[in-house]
Amino acid sequence: MQTQYLVPILQVAITPVILISGVGLLLLTMTNRFGRIIDRTRQLSRELRAAVAEDKERNIAQLAILSRRAQLVRSAIALAGFSVLFAAVLIIALFGVALLHLELAFFISGLFVSCMLCLIASLLFFIADINLSLAALKLEVGPAGSSGA
């Protein structure tokens, strides 16, 4: 294969590479958020052991919310990871089509759609976590924090 034919292939492969970069930043945000959830869970668990009866109920409710949030963020991270995986396989498939003259239009379309569906689902889980974190905030602040909203 001559170099003049390789340049258009590289140009087509750049789009999924940019997608991988963007989702990578999203993954960084999600893993940081996941770490904060884990840290807060450990802190509340320690507080629960030493809490008086009235604080125990609130801490238990907080821990339940944190557990659900951790599950949501874990799912979001997994789906974003699959999105990156599909994008990487898409790049390889694009090179395979160009270099080996294979006809993989349906496969390539499927990879791209799978990549986007995983990304969309990941973002929906991430948004659900953000909404759930507001419920935890209301528990943390209590009645005094809801008077202005």
Secondary structure, DSSP 8 states (H G I E B T S, - for coil): --HHHHHHHHHHHHHHHHHHHHHHHHHHHHHHHHHHHHHHHHHHHHHHHH--HHHHHHHHHHHHHHHHHHHHHHHHHHHHHHHHHHHHHHHHHHHHHHHH----HHHHHHHHHHHHHHHHHHHHHHHHHHHHHHHHHHHHH-GGGGTT-
